[in-house]
């Protein structure tokens, strides 16, 4: 009663036995598969359109990434400019007066009129001159250092007090230069 079952062959054989494909169709499919295998082995592009699409996609991703980096840099610069503006506005120490104070603004010598107290503080290094938009303002040294860390070109004048260390061998160490000396 037991019938021996035939071992199942390949899918191709099973399809042929079922009558779903003809011998001609099987030969044609084998020939196409062989051609594809040969092309892959030889390095011939099987589907150039797919590679072109992939290359275009990668190029677009790279362009988008670069654009986003530029936008992020612009946003950071804008945020730093806003921080500098806020620091200057909230820490302004300028007092109007009739004492002229000359300083360098890049390549030009500029003059602002400030109070005598502001002039003394500027000469001692307690205040610094900063560029606030198109005007000049005075801020404390600590704030000027913070501004300088964010935007170095905004701080126009800051007296460096570390240069005031007196050398023990200096013969003129007992004769300080007066603050009110005008050239």
C-alpha positions in Angstrom: 0.0 0.0 0.0 2.7 2.4 0.5 3.7 4.2 -2.6 7.1 5.5 -2.9 7.1 9.2 -3.4 9.2 10.7 -6.0 11.7 13.2 -4.7 10.8 16.7 -5.5 13.0 18.2 -8.2 13.8 21.8 -8.7 11.2 24.5 -9.0 11.7 24.5 -12.7 11.0 20.8 -12.9 7.9 21.1 -10.8 6.6 23.9 -12.9 7.2 21.9 -16.0 5.4 18.9 -14.7 2.5 21.0 -13.6 2.3 22.4 -17.1 2.7 26.0 -16.1 5.8 26.5 -18.2 7.1 25.1 -21.5 10.6 23.8 -22.2 11.2 26.8 -24.5 10.4 29.2 -21.7 12.8 27.4 -19.3 15.6 27.6 -21.8 15.0 31.3 -22.4 15.0 32.0 -18.6 18.2 30.0 -18.1 19.9 31.9 -21.0 18.9 35.3 -19.5 20.1 34.3 -16.0 23.4 33.1 -17.5 23.8 36.5 -19.3 23.1 38.4 -16.1 25.7 36.3 -14.2 28.3 36.9 -16.9 27.7 40.6 -16.8 28.0 40.8 -13.1 31.2 38.7 -13.2 32.8 40.9 -15.9 31.8 44.1 -14.1 29.3 45.3 -16.7 26.6 47.3 -15.2 23.4 45.4 -15.1 21.2 48.3 -14.4 22.7 51.7 -15.2 19.5 53.6 -14.5 19.5 52.4 -10.9 23.0 53.5 -10.3 22.3 57.0 -11.8 19.3 57.3 -9.5 21.4 56.3 -6.5 24.2 58.7 -7.5 21.7 61.6 -7.9 20.2 60.7 -4.5 23.6 60.7 -2.8 24.5 64.0 -4.5 21.3 65.6 -3.3 21.9 64.4 0.3 25.4 65.9 0.2 24.1 69.2 -1.1 21.3 69.3 1.5 23.9 68.5 4.3 26.1 71.4 3.1 23.1 73.7 2.9 22.1 72.8 6.5 25.6 73.4 7.8 25.6 76.9 6.2 22.2 77.6 7.7 23.4 76.4 11.2 26.5 78.6 10.9 24.4 81.6 10.0 22.1 80.9 13.0 25.1 80.6 15.3 26.5 83.9 14.1 23.2 85.6 14.5 22.8 84.3 18.0 26.3 85.5 18.9 25.6 88.9 17.5 22.4 89.1 19.6 24.3 88.0 22.7 27.0 90.7 22.1 24.3 93.3 21.5 22.5 92.3 24.8 25.8 92.4 26.8 26.6 95.9 25.5 23.1 97.2 26.2 22.8 95.8 29.7 26.3 96.8 30.8 26.9 100.2 29.3 28.9 102.5 31.5 29.3 105.5 29.2 28.7 108.9 30.6 28.4 111.9 28.3 30.9 114.6 28.9 33.2 117.1 27.3 36.5 115.2 27.5 37.7 114.0 24.1 39.1 110.5 24.0 40.9 109.3 20.8 41.2 105.6 19.9 41.7 103.4 16.9 38.8 101.9 15.0 40.7 99.5 12.8 42.5 101.8 10.4 41.0 105.2 11.5 41.4 107.3 14.6 38.1 108.1 16.2 37.1 110.5 18.9 34.4 110.2 21.5 33.4 112.6 24.2 33.1 111.0 27.7 33.2 112.1 31.3 36.5 112.5 33.2 35.6 109.5 35.3 35.2 107.4 32.2 38.5 108.5 30.9 40.3 107.6 34.1 38.6 104.1 34.1 39.6 103.6 30.4 43.2 104.5 31.1 43.4 102.1 34.1 41.8 99.3 32.1 38.5 99.0 34.0 36.5 100.0 31.0 36.7 99.1 27.3 35.4 100.7 24.1 33.2 98.5 22.1 31.4 98.9 18.8 27.6 98.8 19.3 26.1 98.8 15.8 27.4 102.1 14.3 28.0 103.8 17.7 30.7 103.4 20.4 30.0 102.4 24.0 31.9 101.7 27.2 31.6 98.4 29.1 33.4 97.0 32.1 36.6 94.9 31.4 34.9 91.6 32.5 32.1 92.1 30.0 34.6 93.2 27.3 36.4 89.9 27.7 33.1 88.0 27.3 32.3 90.1 24.2 35.8 89.5 22.8 35.3 85.7 23.2 32.2 85.9 21.0 33.2 88.6 18.6 36.8 89.9 18.7 36.3 92.7 16.2 33.6 94.3 18.4 36.1 95.3 21.2 38.0 98.2 19.9 40.1 99.3 22.9 40.9 97.4 26.1 43.9 98.5 28.1 45.9 95.4 29.1 46.8 95.8 32.8 49.2 92.8 32.7 51.7 95.1 31.0 51.8 97.3 34.1 53.9 94.8 36.2 56.9 96.8 37.3 60.3 95.3 36.7 62.5 95.3 39.8 65.6 96.4 37.7 63.7 99.3 36.1 65.5 102.6 37.2 62.2 104.5 36.6 60.0 102.3 38.7 59.5 105.0 41.3 58.3 107.5 38.7 54.9 106.5 37.5 53.5 108.0 34.3 50.7 110.4 35.2 47.2 109.6 33.8 46.5 113.1 32.8 49.5 113.3 30.4 48.2 114.4 27.0 50.3 114.1 23.9 
